[in-house]
Amino acid sequence: MKTRLRGRKFRRILARKNLSFRALGRCLDTSGAYVSQLANGSRNPGPKMRARLLATLGDVRFEDLFIIDGATRGGARSK
């Protein structure tokens, strides 16, 4: 199961908070390039980064910021 950012929503949130990828990267102790990769979907945030993003952005809910890929019915994993 992978979790990815909702790119458009993420960009709107950053614009509303007047944050660039670089500025958010500094807040998260990572690079602006990595934040850009998260936003465009070429990288997926791990559990720690998801928690850091939510804590840093504050008033954002998990469901608003992330999409869970690969979830299956009944909790069974696909092969």
C-alpha positions as CSV (number, residue, x, y, z in Angstrom):
1,M,0.0,0.0,0.0
2,K,1.4,3.4,-1.0
3,T,0.4,6.8,0.1
4,R,0.9,9.8,-2.1
5,L,0.3,13.5,-2.0
6,R,-2.7,15.1,-3.7
7,G,-0.5,17.3,-5.8
8,R,-3.0,20.0,-6.8
9,K,-4.4,20.2,-3.3
10,F,-0.9,20.3,-1.8
11,R,0.1,23.2,-4.1
12,R,-3.1,25.1,-3.2
13,I,-2.3,24.6,0.5
14,L,1.2,25.9,0.1
15,A,0.0,28.9,-1.9
16,R,-2.6,29.7,0.8
17,K,0.2,29.6,3.4
18,N,2.6,31.5,1.1
19,L,5.1,28.7,1.2
20,S,7.5,27.6,-1.6
21,F,8.8,24.0,-1.9
22,R,12.1,25.3,-0.7
23,A,10.7,27.1,2.4
24,L,8.6,24.0,3.3
25,G,11.7,21.8,2.8
26,R,13.6,24.0,5.3
27,C,10.7,23.5,7.8
28,L,10.8,19.8,7.2
29,D,14.6,19.6,7.4
30,T,14.8,18.3,3.8
31,S,15.3,19.8,0.4
32,G,12.9,21.8,-1.8
33,A,13.7,19.3,-4.6
34,Y,12.4,16.5,-2.5
35,V,9.2,18.4,-1.7
36,S,8.8,19.0,-5.4
37,Q,9.2,15.3,-6.1
38,L,6.5,14.6,-3.5
39,A,4.2,17.2,-5.1
40,N,4.6,15.8,-8.7
41,G,4.2,12.2,-7.6
42,S,7.7,10.9,-8.5
43,R,8.3,10.2,-4.8
44,N,5.9,9.0,-2.1
45,P,6.2,10.1,1.6
46,G,6.9,7.5,4.2
47,P,5.1,7.5,7.6
48,K,7.5,9.9,9.3
49,M,7.4,12.4,6.4
50,R,3.6,12.2,6.4
51,A,3.5,13.0,10.1
52,R,6.0,15.9,9.6
53,L,4.0,17.3,6.7
54,L,0.7,17.2,8.7
55,A,2.4,18.8,11.8
56,T,4.1,21.5,9.8
57,L,1.0,22.4,7.7
58,G,-1.2,22.5,10.8
59,D,-4.8,22.8,9.9
60,V,-4.7,20.1,7.2
61,R,-6.4,16.7,7.6
62,F,-4.8,13.5,6.3
63,E,-7.6,12.8,3.9
64,D,-7.2,16.3,2.4
65,L,-3.5,15.9,1.7
66,F,-2.9,12.2,0.9
67,I,-4.3,9.4,-1.3
68,I,-3.9,5.8,-0.3
69,D,-3.1,3.5,-3.3
70,G,-3.4,-0.2,-3.3
71,A,-6.0,-0.6,-0.6
72,T,-8.0,-3.8,-1.0
73,R,-11.3,-5.0,0.4
74,G,-11.4,-7.0,3.5
75,G,-7.8,-6.0,4.5
76,A,-6.2,-8.7,2.2
77,R,-3.1,-7.7,0.4
78,S,-2.9,-8.0,-3.4
79,K,0.0,-10.0,-4.9
